[in-house]
Amino acid sequence: MSSAGHAAMPALAAELERLERALHCPQLRADHQRLAALLDEDFSEIGSSGQCYGREAALEEIPLERAQVVIESDQYTVWMLAEGLAQVRYRSRYHVDGQTQRWVLRSSLWRMHSTGWRVAFHQGTPEAR
């Protein structure tokens, strides 16, 4: 079996977890400019609903989410796939108007640019019950 990747160094893992958690913050999600700075130019997402989004759709939809949505996340792991390319895996669930939603397993690919790390791909899959 090939070992193409490896666990990220602790400082990098903490930085990428911080960036991923920042994307959960209502203030950042509502700020088009700050959100755009974290989404790679070719960003795409497969949501937990199965809906697919490109960068422009994400930049339109994410700021429209209601402020009553709180995102809880845990179990972060960060894996280096190649130089300047990392995978962040974790689980999250939404709390909408006080109602807790189902846990979703998440995976994001982060790419290093001259301006810093930007998310290039994200996928959410509902956790098996």
C-alpha positions, 0 to 999 in steps of 0.5 A: 500500500502506498503512503502518499500522504501523512498527518499534518504537523500540529501547528498546520493542523491547528491553522487549518482547523481554525480556518475551517471553523472560521467558515462556520462563523455567522459574521464571516459567512455574512461577509462576502469579501472575507468569504471570497478570500477563503474560497479558491477560484475553482471551489466546488461543494457537494452538500449533505443534501446531495446538491452541488455548488460552484464558487459563485453559487456558494458566495450567493447562498452562504451569506443568505443563511439565517443567523439562527443557524449555529454550527457545532463541529468536532473530531478534526483530523488534517492530512497532507496529501501533497505539498501545499494540499491538505485534507481536513476531515471532521463532523458537524451539525447545525442547530437551527432555531434551537433544533439540533440536526443530524451529524454530517461527516465533512471533508475539505481540500485546502490549497496553499496560495501566495496569499495563504490557504484557500478551500478548493473542495468541500463535501458533507455526507450524513453520518450513518445512524 
